[in-house]
Amino acid sequence: MQWAISKSVDEIGERGEKLQNKQVQGFGNKTVIDGREETIGAGGKFGGVHLAMSDASTQDRNRAMLEALFRKERKRRKMDNRHEEEHG
């Protein structure tokens, strides 16, 4: 871990002073490509998943899908544990 930190400091400097471009380009799901601001991720260039900054309905849908995934996983693990106990 210390090696990685020291390598990073060597490459970019303690506070990024060795970076050629010190300005942040884009934010969230926006970035600058060929001088134009582009939307990336879900619904934009390169596809992808909806980001955490999505609107409320997308967040609700993602939360419901995640809860369903967790329920399914708990059920699967419960069945696996029962199978292990029965067949040891």
GIFENBEL-V475252 format. One record per residue. N is the residue number from 1. RES is the residue in one small letter. OMEGA is omega in whole degrees, -180 to 180 (NA if undefined). Layout:
n = <N	N>
res = <RES	RES>
omega = <OMEGA	OMEGA>
//
This chain:
n = <1	2	3	4	5	6	7	8	9	10	11	12	13	14	15	16	17	18	19	20	21	22	23	24	25	26	27	28	29	30	31	32	33	34	35	36	37	38	39	40	41	42	43	44	45	46	47	48	49	50	51	52	53	54	55	56	57	58	59	60	61	62	63	64	65	66	67	68	69	70	71	72	73	74	75	76	77	78	79	80	81	82	83	84	85	86	87	88>
res = <m	q	w	a	i	s	k	s	v	d	e	i	g	e	r	g	e	k	l	q	n	k	q	v	q	g	f	g	n	k	t	v	i	d	g	r	e	e	t	i	g	a	g	g	k	f	g	g	v	h	l	a	m	s	d	a	s	t	q	d	r	n	r	a	m	l	e	a	l	f	r	k	e	r	k	r	r	k	m	d	n	r	h	e	e	e	h	g>
omega = <180	179	-179	180	-179	177	178	179	178	-175	-173	-178	-177	-179	178	-176	180	180	178	-179	-175	180	175	180	180	179	179	-179	178	175	179	178	-178	176	179	176	-177	172	178	-179	-175	179	-179	-179	177	178	176	-177	175	-177	-179	-179	180	-180	-173	-178	178	178	179	179	179	179	179	179	179	177	178	178	179	177	180	180	177	180	179	180	178	178	178	179	178	180	178	-179	-178	-173	174	NA>
//
